[in-house]
Every structure is written in C-alpha cells, then in structure tokens.
C-alpha cells in the first residue's frame, strides 16, 4: 500500500495559530509525518504551514473535509 504524500483540504479545517484559531486555505498540501503523532502540512495556495494531531487529521478525513492522495 502506497503512503499518502498529499492532502486536499476542501472544507473548513482550523489549526492553532499564535493565540487564536486560523482556517487553513482550501487546496493541496504536502504532508510530513513527525514522530510525535503530528502531521505537518506544507504549501497550499498561500504557502501556509501548520500541523495537526493524527486524531484531528483522521476526524477531518472521516467527516469529508480532507482527502489524502498519493
């Protein structure tokens, strides 16, 4: 089975940015899995970089806000 290398955010996904939540711009992001059960997202339309817990990523996929692609 091939590992997903990209994610497409197609609905509202929020992440912690400084002292307030920020909405990730819709689009395609490169993924990077770190050893602390976090998934880093790089790129997107605005060059945004952020990370989410693995639990949050799975919830967004299950709810249809995010797709994983090879």
Secondary structure, DSSP 4 states (H G I P E B T S, - for coil): -PPP-EEEE-S--EEEETTEEEEPPSEEEEEEE-TTSEEEEEETTTTEEEEEEHHHHHHHHHTTSEEEE-
